[in-house]
Amino acid sequence: MTVGDRLRIMSEGVFIAFDAIRSNKVRAALTILGVAVGVFVVTAMSAAVHGINSGVEKSLAAAGPTTFFITKWPIAINSCNGSDDSCPWRHNAPLTVEDAQRIARQPSVEGVIAHAGGSAAFKYKDQELPGASYDAYSPGWTNVDGGTIDPGRSFTDAENTDAAQVVIINQAMQEKFFPQGSALGKSIQVNGIPFRVIAVYHPLANIFSGANKPGAIFPFETARRKLNMGVRWMDITVKPRDGVAQDVAIDDAIATLRSRRLLKPSQDNTFFVSTQEKVMELYNKIVGMFFAVMLGLSSIGLLVGGVGVIAIMMISVTERTREIGVRKALGATRGTILWQFLVEAATLTLIGAVIGLIVGGLITYGIRRISSIDASIPSLAIVAALAASAFTGVVFGLLPAVRAAKMDPVEALRYE
């Protein structure tokens, strides 16, 4: 069979598939819907995960490639049920500002940021946010953060030391309290205490940054002394000096904390050090599990579409028995009949895939508009969706196609 013959048969199969859709609208619609749902789920999830990945990578990159993190708890997937066996780290002493200050004195370290968080009631005139989240940082936090401050400025060392009543609000809070004007210099109430707004913060597009929810940033000492912020879950970010290997700075930080905690050489660390690679490894595991669930759900959609393909193709073969007999009598081979019906089945599922991609594209656009996720559909996801749908059509359409190809022409011509 020449290439021209194959193209002619393929085009005939496509036209026949559209005729089958018009003749069996309900069955065809169910088939297309099942495939469309499966492709839509994969496409939308791929776009969201791609955007989230980009945001997380940018956030970590902003801190610097050698920056590492010190926490009281392990940055890992941990099934903690509250017992000492499952989470012994619960008894670890919390990190302190003094710990951060001692690490900052090491010659291998350029900067150290102490961080904790909490929630508080924010109010401006008659507008209230009863439980908005906030972060508290020590001075210099902008050196390891990829966000921008515009307009305004960050707080100073003196403002942190004096626990000055200043606050940086994010764009979502500005839109809530000051939709028509500037927030700079305005006074807002936080737990009934007046705070002066000194800046508006714009975090990197990241699902974990909470950019779409009203939030604020305080000097660390201000939050601790004025808002009674808990520091038991404080974490520390350490940035090594330029030219200093990350391992050297990590060793210095570990030695400093072990010395402060009077740990013997035989005792384990009562804190955890995590590099960006470890954070990304954990993140990829979590996203991978979530994505696996979504793939399972999309597979169900493709299965539904596949069952529909079998049903509609079996009916199509039965209704066209005499046509098959005529074609075989005129010299059509089994391969020609098989090829035509497989093309027809693949066309049905590809129509569903195209619809799923269109819906997925609209959802992706919506995600970009209403959230901080820079969602985009990877080219590989589009190719994979089309290939998976065509494969589904071929696999599930194979049984009806084989049945058609094996028909005896004499018996087929006698079919009423």
DRENDO-1510 file (C-alpha; in Angstrom, 1 decimal, always signed):
<recs>
REC; n; res; u; v; w
REC; 1; MET; +0.0; +0.0; +0.0 .
REC; 2; THR; +1.5; +3.3; -1.0 .
REC; 3; VAL; +1.7; +6.4; +1.1 .
REC; 4; GLY; -1.0; +8.0; -1.0 .
REC; 5; ASP; -3.4; +5.1; -0.4 .
REC; 6; ARG; -2.8; +5.3; +3.3 .
REC; 7; LEU; -3.5; +9.1; +3.4 .
REC; 8; ARG; -6.7; +8.5; +1.3 .
REC; 9; ILE; -7.9; +5.8; +3.7 .
REC; 10; MET; -7.0; +7.9; +6.7 .
REC; 11; SER; -9.0; +10.8; +5.4 .
REC; 12; GLU; -11.9; +8.5; +4.7 .
REC; 13; GLY; -11.7; +7.2; +8.3 .
REC; 14; VAL; -11.7; +10.7; +9.7 .
REC; 15; PHE; -14.9; +11.6; +7.6 .
REC; 16; ILE; -16.6; +8.4; +8.6 .
REC; 17; ALA; -15.8; +9.1; +12.3 .
REC; 18; PHE; -17.5; +12.5; +12.0 .
REC; 19; ASP; -20.5; +10.7; +10.3 .
REC; 20; ALA; -20.6; +8.3; +13.3 .
REC; 21; ILE; -20.6; +11.2; +15.7 .
REC; 22; ARG; -23.6; +12.8; +13.9 .
REC; 23; SER; -25.4; +9.4; +13.7 .
REC; 24; ASN; -24.8; +8.4; +17.4 .
REC; 25; LYS; -24.6; +11.7; +19.2 .
REC; 26; VAL; -25.2; +10.4; +22.7 .
REC; 27; ARG; -22.7; +7.5; +22.5 .
REC; 28; ALA; -20.1; +9.7; +20.8 .
REC; 29; ALA; -20.6; +12.5; +23.3 .
REC; 30; LEU; -19.9; +10.1; +26.2 .
REC; 31; THR; -16.8; +8.8; +24.5 .
REC; 32; ILE; -15.5; +12.3; +23.8 .
REC; 33; LEU; -16.4; +13.5; +27.3 .
REC; 34; GLY; -14.5; +10.6; +29.0 .
REC; 35; VAL; -11.4; +11.4; +27.0 .
REC; 36; ALA; -11.8; +15.1; +27.4 .
REC; 37; VAL; -12.0; +14.8; +31.2 .
REC; 38; GLY; -8.9; +12.7; +31.3 .
REC; 39; VAL; -6.9; +15.0; +29.1 .
REC; 40; PHE; -8.2; +18.1; +30.9 .
REC; 41; VAL; -7.1; +16.8; +34.3 .
REC; 42; VAL; -3.6; +16.0; +33.0 .
REC; 43; THR; -3.3; +19.3; +31.2 .
REC; 44; ALA; -4.5; +21.5; +34.1 .
REC; 45; MET; -2.4; +19.6; +36.6 .
REC; 46; SER; +0.7; +19.8; +34.4 .
REC; 47; ALA; +0.2; +23.5; +34.0 .
REC; 48; ALA; -0.3; +24.1; +37.7 .
REC; 49; VAL; +2.6; +21.9; +38.7 .
REC; 50; HIS; +4.8; +23.6; +36.1 .
REC; 51; GLY; +3.9; +27.0; +37.4 .
REC; 52; ILE; +4.4; +25.9; +41.1 .
REC; 53; ASN; +7.8; +24.4; +40.2 .
REC; 54; SER; +8.9; +27.6; +38.6 .
REC; 55; GLY; +7.8; +29.7; +41.6 .
REC; 56; VAL; +9.5; +27.4; +44.1 .
REC; 57; GLU; +12.8; +27.3; +42.1 .
REC; 58; LYS; +12.8; +31.1; +41.8 .
REC; 59; SER; +12.2; +31.5; +45.6 .
REC; 60; LEU; +15.1; +29.2; +46.5 .
REC; 61; ALA; +17.3; +30.7; +43.8 .
REC; 62; ALA; +16.7; +34.2; +45.2 .
REC; 63; ALA; +18.2; +33.1; +48.5 .
REC; 64; GLY; +21.5; +32.1; +46.8 .
REC; 65; PRO; +22.7; +28.7; +45.6 .
REC; 66; THR; +24.6; +27.9; +48.8 .
REC; 67; THR; +22.1; +29.2; +51.4 .
REC; 68; PHE; +20.9; +26.6; +53.8 .
REC; 69; PHE; +18.2; +26.4; +56.6 .
REC; 70; ILE; +18.3; +25.3; +60.2 .
REC; 71; THR; +15.1; +24.1; +61.9 .
REC; 72; LYS; +13.9; +22.4; +65.0 .
REC; 73; TRP; +12.0; +19.8; +63.0 .
REC; 74; PRO; +13.2; +17.7; +60.0 .
REC; 75; ILE; +12.3; +18.9; +56.6 .
REC; 76; ALA; +11.1; +15.5; +55.4 .
REC; 77; ILE; +7.9; +13.4; +55.0 .
REC; 78; ASN; +7.3; +12.3; +58.6 .
REC; 79; SER; +4.3; +10.4; +60.0 .
REC; 80; CYS; +4.4; +12.0; +63.4 .
REC; 81; ASN; +1.6; +10.8; +65.7 .
REC; 82; GLY; +2.8; +12.7; +68.8 .
REC; 83; SER; +4.8; +9.8; +70.3 .
REC; 84; ASP; +8.5; +9.9; +71.1 .
REC; 85; ASP; +9.1; +7.1; +68.7 .
REC; 86; SER; +7.6; +8.8; +65.6 .
REC; 87; CYS; +8.8; +12.3; +66.3 .
REC; 88; PRO; +11.5; +12.5; +69.0 .
REC; 89; TRP; +12.4; +16.0; +67.6 .
REC; 90; ARG; +9.4; +17.4; +69.5 .
REC; 91; HIS; +11.6; +17.6; +72.6 .
REC; 92; ASN; +14.4; +19.5; +70.8 .
REC; 93; ALA; +15.1; +22.9; +72.3 .
REC; 94; PRO; +13.8; +25.7; +70.1 .
REC; 95; LEU; +16.2; +27.8; +68.2 .
REC; 96; THR; +16.8; +31.3; +69.5 .
REC; 97; VAL; +17.8; +34.7; +68.3 .
REC; 98; GLU; +21.0; +34.3; +70.2 .
REC; 99; ASP; +21.7; +31.1; +68.2 .
REC; 100; ALA; +21.3; +33.2; +65.0 .
REC; 101; GLN; +23.6; +35.9; +66.3 .
REC; 102; ARG; +26.4; +33.4; +67.3 .
REC; 103; ILE; +26.2; +31.8; +63.8 .
REC; 104; ALA; +26.4; +35.2; +62.2 .
REC; 105; ARG; +29.8; +35.8; +63.9 .
REC; 106; GLN; +31.4; +32.9; +62.0 .
REC; 107; PRO; +33.9; +34.1; +59.4 .
REC; 108; SER; +32.4; +31.7; +56.8 .
REC; 109; VAL; +28.9; +33.3; +57.1 .
REC; 110; GLU; +27.8; +36.4; +55.3 .
REC; 111; GLY; +24.3; +36.7; +56.9 .
REC; 112; VAL; +21.8; +35.0; +59.1 .
REC; 113; ILE; +18.0; +35.6; +59.2 .
REC; 114; ALA; +15.8; +34.6; +62.0 .
REC; 115; HIS; +12.2; +33.9; +61.1 .
REC; 116; ALA; +8.9; +33.1; +62.8 .
REC; 117; GLY; +5.3; +33.7; +62.1 .
REC; 118; GLY; +1.8; +34.0; +63.6 .
REC; 119; SER; -1.6; +35.5; +63.0 .
REC; 120; ALA; -3.2; +38.6; +64.3 .
REC; 121; ALA; -6.3; +40.8; +64.0 .
REC; 122; PHE; -5.7; +43.7; +61.5 .
REC; 123; LYS; -8.0; +46.7; +61.3 .
REC; 124; TYR; -8.1; +50.0; +59.4 .
REC; 125; LYS; -11.1; +52.2; +60.0 .
REC; 126; ASP; -14.2; +50.0; +59.5 .
REC; 127; GLN; -12.3; +47.3; +57.5 .
REC; 128; GLU; -11.2; +44.2; +59.6 .
REC; 129; LEU; -9.1; +41.1; +59.0 .
REC; 130; PRO; -9.6; +39.0; +62.2 .
REC; 131; GLY; -7.0; +36.3; +61.5 .
REC; 132; ALA; -4.5; +37.4; +58.9 .
REC; 133; SER; -1.1; +35.7; +58.9 .
REC; 134; TYR; +2.2; +37.5; +59.3 .
REC; 135; ASP; +5.9; +36.8; +59.2 .
REC; 136; ALA; +8.6; +38.3; +61.4 .
REC; 137; TYR; +12.2; +38.6; +60.2 .
REC; 138; SER; +15.4; +39.9; +61.6 .
REC; 139; PRO; +17.1; +42.7; +59.7 .
REC; 140; GLY; +18.6; +41.9; +56.3 .
REC; 141; TRP; +15.9; +39.5; +55.3 .
REC; 142; THR; +15.6; +41.0; +51.9 .
REC; 143; ASN; +19.1; +39.6; +51.0 .
REC; 144; VAL; +17.6; +36.1; +50.9 .
REC; 145; ASP; +14.2; +36.9; +49.6 .
REC; 146; GLY; +13.3; +37.3; +46.0 .
REC; 147; GLY; +10.3; +39.5; +46.5 .
REC; 148; THR; +10.2; +43.3; +46.0 .
REC; 149; ILE; +9.3; +46.2; +48.2 .
REC; 150; ASP; +7.5; +48.9; +46.2 .
REC; 151; PRO; +6.7; +51.5; +47.4 .
REC; 152; GLY; +8.5; +52.0; +50.7 .
REC; 153; ARG; +11.5; +50.4; +52.5 .
REC; 154; SER; +12.3; +47.6; +54.8 .
REC; 155; PHE; +12.8; +48.1; +58.5 .
REC; 156; THR; +16.2; +49.1; +60.0 .
REC; 157; ASP; +18.4; +47.5; +62.6 .
REC; 158; ALA; +17.3; +50.2; +65.1 .
REC; 159; GLU; +13.6; +49.6; +64.4 .
REC; 160; ASN; +14.1; +45.9; +65.1 .
REC; 161; THR; +16.1; +46.5; +68.3 .
REC; 162; ASP; +13.6; +49.1; +69.6 .
REC; 163; ALA; +10.6; +46.9; +68.6 .
REC; 164; ALA; +9.3; +49.8; +66.6 .
REC; 165; GLN; +5.6; +49.7; +65.7 .
REC; 166; VAL; +6.2; +49.5; +61.9 .
REC; 167; VAL; +4.7; +47.1; +59.5 .
REC; 168; ILE; +5.1; +46.0; +55.8 .
REC; 169; ILE; +1.9; +44.9; +54.3 .
REC; 170; ASN; +1.5; +42.8; +51.1 .
REC; 171; GLN; -0.4; +43.8; +48.0 .
REC; 172; ALA; -3.5; +41.8; +49.0 .
REC; 173; MET; -3.8; +43.7; +52.3 .
REC; 174; GLN; -3.2; +47.0; +50.6 .
REC; 175; GLU; -6.1; +46.2; +48.2 .
REC; 176; LYS; -8.3; +45.4; +51.2 .
REC; 177; PHE; -7.5; +48.4; +53.3 .
REC; 178; PHE; -6.4; +51.0; +50.8 .
REC; 179; PRO; -8.0; +50.2; +47.4 .
REC; 180; GLN; -8.0; +53.8; +46.2 .
REC; 181; GLY; -4.9; +55.3; +47.8 .
REC; 182; SER; -1.4; +54.9; +49.1 .
REC; 183; ALA; -0.8; +52.8; +52.2 .
REC; 184; LEU; +2.5; +54.5; +53.1 .
REC; 185; GLY; +2.5; +56.3; +56.4 .
REC; 186; LYS; -1.0; +55.2; +57.3 .
REC; 187; SER; -1.7; +53.7; +60.7 .
REC; 188; ILE; -3.4; +50.3; +61.0 .
REC; 189; GLN; -4.4; +48.5; +64.2 .
REC; 190; VAL; -2.8; +45.1; +64.9 .
REC; 191; ASN; -4.3; +43.4; +67.9 .
REC; 192; GLY; -5.5; +46.8; +69.0 .
REC; 193; ILE; -2.0; +48.3; +68.7 .
REC; 194; PRO; -1.3; +51.1; +66.2 .
REC; 195; PHE; +1.4; +50.3; +63.5 .
REC; 196; ARG; +2.7; +52.6; +60.8 .
REC; 197; VAL; +2.8; +51.1; +57.3 .
REC; 198; ILE; +6.3; +51.6; +55.8 .
REC; 199; ALA; +6.1; +49.6; +52.7 .
REC; 200; VAL; +4.1; +47.3; +50.4 .
REC; 201; TYR; +5.7; +43.9; +49.7 .
REC; 202; HIS; +5.3; +41.9; +46.5 .
REC; 203; PRO; +6.5; +38.3; +46.9 .
REC; 204; LEU; +7.6; +36.1; +44.1 .
REC; 205; ALA; +4.8; +34.2; +42.4 .
REC; 206; ASN; +4.7; +31.1; +44.5 .
REC; 207; ILE; +1.8; +29.0; +45.8 .
REC; 208; PHE; +3.5; +28.9; +49.2 .
REC; 209; SER; +4.0; +32.6; +49.6 .
REC; 210; GLY; +0.4; +33.4; +50.3 .
REC; 211; ALA; +0.5; +36.3; +47.9 .
REC; 212; ASN; -3.3; +36.1; +47.3 .
REC; 213; LYS; -4.1; +36.4; +51.0 .
REC; 214; PRO; -3.7; +39.5; +53.1 .
REC; 215; GLY; -0.5; +39.3; +55.1 .
REC; 216; ALA; +2.2; +41.4; +56.7 .
REC; 217; ILE; +5.8; +41.5; +57.8 .
REC; 218; PHE; +7.1; +42.8; +61.1 .
REC; 219; PRO; +10.6; +43.2; +62.6 .
REC; 220; PHE; +11.3; +40.1; +64.6 .
REC; 221; GLU; +11.6; +41.9; +68.0 .
REC; 222; THR; +8.5; +43.9; +67.3 .
REC; 223; ALA; +6.4; +40.8; +66.8 .
REC; 224; ARG; +7.9; +39.0; +69.8 .
REC; 225; ARG; +7.5; +41.9; +72.2 .
REC; 226; LYS; +4.4; +43.7; +71.0 .
REC; 227; LEU; +2.4; +40.8; +69.5 .
REC; 228; ASN; +3.5; +38.0; +71.8 .
REC; 229; MET; +4.6; +36.0; +68.8 .
REC; 230; GLY; +5.6; +32.4; +69.7 .
REC; 231; VAL; +9.2; +31.6; +68.8 .
REC; 232; ARG; +9.2; +27.8; +69.6 .
REC; 233; TRP; +9.1; +27.1; +65.8 .
REC; 234; MET; +11.6; +29.7; +64.8 .
REC; 235; ASP; +13.8; +28.8; +61.8 .
REC; 236; ILE; +17.1; +30.2; +60.7 .
REC; 237; THR; +18.4; +31.0; +57.2 .
REC; 238; VAL; +22.2; +31.1; +56.7 .
REC; 239; LYS; +24.0; +32.6; +53.7 .
REC; 240; PRO; +27.7; +31.7; +53.4 .
REC; 241; ARG; +30.2; +34.3; +52.2 .
REC; 242; ASP; +31.1; +34.4; +48.5 .
REC; 243; GLY; +33.8; +31.9; +47.8 .
REC; 244; VAL; +33.1; +29.8; +50.8 .
REC; 245; ALA; +32.0; +26.3; +50.2 .
REC; 246; GLN; +28.5; +25.5; +51.6 .
REC; 247; ASP; +29.9; +22.5; +53.6 .
REC; 248; VAL; +32.3; +24.7; +55.4 .
REC; 249; ALA; +29.6; +27.1; +56.5 .
REC; 250; ILE; +27.3; +24.2; +57.5 .
REC; 251; ASP; +30.1; +22.7; +59.6 .
REC; 252; ASP; +30.7; +26.0; +61.3 .
REC; 253; ALA; +26.9; +26.5; +62.0 .
REC; 254; ILE; +26.6; +22.9; +63.4 .
REC; 255; ALA; +29.7; +23.3; +65.6 .
REC; 256; THR; +28.3; +26.6; +67.0 .
REC; 257; LEU; +24.9; +25.2; +67.9 .
REC; 258; ARG; +26.4; +22.0; +69.3 .
REC; 259; SER; +28.7; +24.1; +71.5 .
REC; 260; ARG; +25.8; +26.3; +72.7 .
REC; 261; ARG; +23.7; +23.2; +73.5 .
REC; 262; LEU; +26.6; +21.5; +75.3 .
REC; 263; LEU; +26.2; +18.3; +73.1 .
REC; 264; LYS; +28.8; +15.6; +73.6 .
REC; 265; PRO; +30.5; +14.0; +70.5 .
REC; 266; SER; +28.4; +10.9; +71.0 .
REC; 267; GLN; +25.1; +12.8; +71.0 .
REC; 268; ASP; +23.0; +13.5; +67.9 .
REC; 269; ASN; +22.2; +17.0; +66.8 .
REC; 270; THR; +19.1; +18.5; +68.4 .
REC; 271; PHE; +18.4; +20.5; +65.3 .
REC; 272; PHE; +18.2; +19.9; +61.5 .
REC; 273; VAL; +20.2; +21.5; +58.7 .
REC; 274; SER; +18.6; +21.4; +55.2 .
REC; 275; THR; +20.1; +22.5; +51.9 .
REC; 276; GLN; +18.1; +23.7; +48.9 .
REC; 277; GLU; +18.6; +20.3; +47.3 .
REC; 278; LYS; +16.9; +18.6; +50.3 .
REC; 279; VAL; +14.0; +21.1; +50.2 .
REC; 280; MET; +13.5; +20.5; +46.5 .
REC; 281; GLU; +13.7; +16.7; +47.0 .
REC; 282; LEU; +11.0; +16.8; +49.6 .
REC; 283; TYR; +8.9; +19.1; +47.4 .
REC; 284; ASN; +9.2; +16.9; +44.4 .
REC; 285; LYS; +8.1; +13.9; +46.4 .
REC; 286; ILE; +5.0; +15.6; +47.7 .
REC; 287; VAL; +4.1; +17.0; +44.2 .
REC; 288; GLY; +4.9; +13.6; +42.7 .
REC; 289; MET; +2.4; +11.8; +44.9 .
REC; 290; PHE; -0.2; +14.4; +44.3 .
REC; 291; PHE; +0.4; +14.2; +40.5 .
REC; 292; ALA; +0.2; +10.4; +40.6 .
REC; 293; VAL; -3.3; +10.7; +42.1 .
REC; 294; MET; -4.3; +13.1; +39.3 .
REC; 295; LEU; -2.9; +10.7; +36.7 .
REC; 296; GLY; -5.0; +7.9; +38.2 .
REC; 297; LEU; -8.1; +10.1; +38.0 .
REC; 298; SER; -7.3; +11.0; +34.4 .
REC; 299; SER; -6.8; +7.3; +33.6 .
REC; 300; ILE; -10.3; +6.6; +34.7 .
REC; 301; GLY; -11.5; +9.3; +32.2 .
REC; 302; LEU; -9.5; +7.6; +29.4 .
REC; 303; LEU; -10.9; +4.2; +30.4 .
REC; 304; VAL; -14.5; +5.6; +30.2 .
REC; 305; GLY; -13.6; +7.0; +26.8 .
REC; 306; GLY; -12.1; +3.7; +25.8 .
REC; 307; VAL; -15.2; +1.7; +26.7 .
REC; 308; GLY; -17.2; +4.2; +24.7 .
REC; 309; VAL; -15.0; +3.6; +21.8 .
REC; 310; ILE; -15.6; -0.1; +21.9 .
REC; 311; ALA; -19.4; +0.4; +22.1 .
REC; 312; ILE; -19.7; +3.0; +19.3 .
REC; 313; MET; -17.3; +1.1; +17.0 .
REC; 314; MET; -19.0; -2.2; +17.5 .
REC; 315; ILE; -22.3; -0.5; +16.5 .
REC; 316; SER; -20.6; +1.1; +13.6 .
REC; 317; VAL; -19.2; -2.2; +12.4 .
REC; 318; THR; -22.6; -3.9; +12.7 .
REC; 319; GLU; -24.4; -1.1; +10.8 .
REC; 320; ARG; -21.8; -1.1; +8.0 .
REC; 321; THR; -21.6; -4.9; +7.5 .
REC; 322; ARG; -22.8; -4.7; +4.0 .
REC; 323; GLU; -20.5; -1.8; +3.2 .
REC; 324; ILE; -17.6; -3.9; +4.5 .
REC; 325; GLY; -18.7; -6.8; +2.3 .
REC; 326; VAL; -18.9; -4.6; -0.8 .
REC; 327; ARG; -15.4; -3.2; -0.1 .
REC; 328; LYS; -13.9; -6.7; +0.4 .
REC; 329; ALA; -15.6; -7.9; -2.8 .
REC; 330; LEU; -14.0; -5.0; -4.7 .
REC; 331; GLY; -10.5; -6.0; -3.4 .
REC; 332; ALA; -10.1; -4.3; -0.1 .
REC; 333; THR; -7.7; -6.3; +2.1 .
REC; 334; ARG; -8.0; -7.0; +5.8 .
REC; 335; GLY; -5.2; -4.5; +6.5 .
REC; 336; THR; -7.2; -1.8; +4.7 .
REC; 337; ILE; -10.4; -2.4; +6.7 .
REC; 338; LEU; -8.4; -2.7; +9.9 .
REC; 339; TRP; -6.6; +0.6; +9.2 .
REC; 340; GLN; -9.8; +2.5; +8.4 .
REC; 341; PHE; -11.5; +1.5; +11.6 .
REC; 342; LEU; -8.5; +2.2; +13.8 .
REC; 343; VAL; -8.3; +5.7; +12.2 .
REC; 344; GLU; -12.0; +6.2; +12.9 .
REC; 345; ALA; -11.5; +5.2; +16.6 .
REC; 346; ALA; -8.4; +7.4; +17.0 .
REC; 347; THR; -10.3; +10.3; +15.5 .
REC; 348; LEU; -13.0; +10.0; +18.1 .
REC; 349; THR; -10.5; +10.1; +21.0 .
REC; 350; LEU; -8.4; +12.8; +19.4 .
REC; 351; ILE; -11.6; +15.0; +19.3 .
REC; 352; GLY; -12.0; +14.5; +23.0 .
REC; 353; ALA; -8.3; +15.3; +23.5 .
REC; 354; VAL; -8.6; +18.6; +21.6 .
REC; 355; ILE; -11.6; +19.6; +23.7 .
REC; 356; GLY; -9.8; +18.6; +26.9 .
REC; 357; LEU; -6.7; +20.7; +25.9 .
REC; 358; ILE; -8.9; +23.7; +25.1 .
REC; 359; VAL; -10.7; +23.5; +28.5 .
REC; 360; GLY; -7.3; +22.9; +30.2 .
REC; 361; GLY; -5.9; +26.0; +28.5 .
REC; 362; LEU; -8.9; +28.1; +29.7 .
REC; 363; ILE; -8.4; +26.8; +33.3 .
REC; 364; THR; -4.7; +27.5; +33.0 .
REC; 365; TYR; -5.5; +31.1; +32.0 .
REC; 366; GLY; -7.8; +31.4; +34.9 .
REC; 367; ILE; -5.2; +30.1; +37.3 .
REC; 368; ARG; -2.7; +32.8; +36.1 .
REC; 369; ARG; -5.3; +35.5; +36.5 .
REC; 370; ILE; -6.6; +34.7; +40.0 .
REC; 371; SER; -3.5; +33.3; +41.7 .
REC; 372; SER; +0.2; +33.8; +42.0 .
REC; 373; ILE; +0.9; +30.6; +40.2 .
REC; 374; ASP; +2.7; +31.3; +36.8 .
REC; 375; ALA; +0.8; +28.3; +35.3 .
REC; 376; SER; +1.7; +27.2; +31.7 .
REC; 377; ILE; +1.1; +24.1; +29.8 .
REC; 378; PRO; +4.4; +22.3; +28.9 .
REC; 379; SER; +4.7; +21.3; +25.2 .
REC; 380; LEU; +5.5; +17.8; +26.3 .
REC; 381; ALA; +2.1; +17.6; +28.2 .
REC; 382; ILE; +0.3; +18.6; +25.0 .
REC; 383; VAL; +2.1; +16.0; +22.9 .
REC; 384; ALA; +1.6; +13.4; +25.7 .
REC; 385; ALA; -2.1; +14.1; +25.9 .
REC; 386; LEU; -2.6; +13.8; +22.2 .
REC; 387; ALA; -0.5; +10.6; +22.0 .
REC; 388; ALA; -2.3; +9.1; +25.0 .
REC; 389; SER; -5.8; +9.8; +23.5 .
REC; 390; ALA; -4.8; +8.4; +20.1 .
REC; 391; PHE; -3.3; +5.3; +21.8 .
REC; 392; THR; -6.5; +4.9; +23.7 .
REC; 393; GLY; -8.5; +5.0; +20.5 .
REC; 394; VAL; -6.3; +2.5; +18.8 .
REC; 395; VAL; -6.2; +0.0; +21.8 .
REC; 396; PHE; -9.9; +0.1; +22.5 .
REC; 397; GLY; -10.8; +0.3; +18.8 .
REC; 398; LEU; -8.7; -2.7; +17.9 .
REC; 399; LEU; -11.3; -5.3; +18.8 .
REC; 400; PRO; -14.1; -3.8; +16.6 .
REC; 401; ALA; -11.5; -3.2; +13.9 .
REC; 402; VAL; -10.3; -6.8; +13.9 .
REC; 403; ARG; -13.9; -8.0; +13.8 .
REC; 404; ALA; -14.6; -5.9; +10.8 .
REC; 405; ALA; -11.3; -7.0; +9.1 .
REC; 406; LYS; -12.1; -10.7; +9.6 .
REC; 407; MET; -15.6; -10.6; +8.1 .
REC; 408; ASP; -16.4; -13.0; +5.3 .
REC; 409; PRO; -17.3; -10.9; +2.3 .
REC; 410; VAL; -20.1; -13.3; +1.2 .
REC; 411; GLU; -21.7; -13.4; +4.6 .
REC; 412; ALA; -21.3; -9.6; +4.9 .
REC; 413; LEU; -23.1; -9.0; +1.6 .
REC; 414; ARG; -26.0; -11.2; +2.8 .
REC; 415; TYR; -26.4; -9.2; +6.0 .
REC; 416; GLU; -29.7; -7.5; +6.3 .
</recs>
